[in-house]
Amino acid sequence: MQLWVGLGNPGEKYAGNRHNIGFMALDRIAADHGFAPWRAKFQGELSEGRFGSERIVLLKPMTFMNLSGQSVGEAMRFFKLEPPDVTVFHDEIDLAPGKLRCKAGGGHAGHNGLRSIHEHIGPHYDRVRMGVGHPGRKEAVPGWVLKDFAKHDAEWLDDMMRGISDGAGELASGDAGRFMNAVARRMQPARPEKAQPAAAKPAASPAPAPEPEPVSKPKPEAAPEPAPEHRSPLQRLVDKFR
């Protein structure tokens, strides 16, 4: 059994904030994979489902970000789970928008939701870090994460949610690499291969010119045969002396 936690703030006011991308990810998983309807439990909203034989509990703490650990700790104790059984989906300002990375354990890097979870269960849980970009100045970070995604973010954000849903089964089986590949395929779909140009056909050899037919020389006309002699020998003798 695993506990997947999405971080965010409750209420319509915060629904489209960068800080609420964790809620968005869990909502997409639950909707696409037929999880049970959300219900109130452990100071949050909870939904359950399965990927194969693996039971997954989704939890969205409703305590506001800074107290997320209270809800997570309560759910962990109820299900008798250990920190490595927990995966937290959260916004990450140190990743460019649209980038996603998985991480096992580590620090909270100043993220108030992670800081609260550290206080209640320690640092040895897994994370799915979803990039929302950095405003450029440290003092601008609170306002940045508590603002809605810009309109031009809608396309990549939807692709990321689809990729997370596509790869959720791989994440449940413990294969973070394949999970990240599923997201990458949505973010950078394979381009269709360009059709290879057809090989040029060799130019046809010109047909050989027809050989001139030999000109047949006219045959010499045969000399006319002499007409048959009808005179008597005596007449021929007389004609000879004329």
C-alpha positions, 0 to 999 in steps of 0.5 A: 500500500502507498500514500500519494500526497498532493500539496496545495491550498484549499478553496476556489481562490487558490485552485489555479495557483502554481502552488496547487499543482500537487492537487491538480496531479492527484485530481487527474489520476483519480479521474482517469483511473476510476478511483473512489469519490473524494471524501473528508478524512485525516484533515484532508480529502482522500480517494482510493484505488488500485494499479494492478495489485497495488493499493494507492491512497490519494490524500490532499491535505486541507490544512493549508500548505504550511500545516500539510504534515499534520494531515500526512502524519495522521494518515500514515499512522492510521494505515501503519505506513513508513516514510518510504511508502509516501510519495509527495507531488509538489511544485518546484521553483528550481525546475523550469515550467514543464519539467518533472523529476522524481527524488527519494528523500532529501531536504525541503529547500524552503518549500513550506509544505515539505518543511511541515511534512519533514517535521511530522514524518522526517525526510525519507519519503519520495517526491514528484517535483513538478517545475513551475519556474522561478520568478528571478528574485527570492523575495518574489517567490511567495507571490509567484507560487500563489498566483494562477498559472498564466494562460500560455502555461495551459498547454504544457500543464495539460500535457504534464497532467496527462503524462502523470496519469499515463505513467501512474501505474509505473510509479505505483510499481516503483519504476520512477524512470518509466514514470518520467518517460511517460511524462516526457512522451507527453511533453515532447511527442515523437515527431513523425519521420520525414518521408525519404525522397524516392531514389532517382530513377536512372535516366532512360538510355536514348533508344538507338537510332534505327539503322538505315535500310540498305538502298537496293540498287536497281537491277540492270534491265535484262536485254530484250530477247530477240524475237523468234526468226520466222524467215526461211533460209533463202529469204535470210540469204537474199536479205544479206546481199541487199 
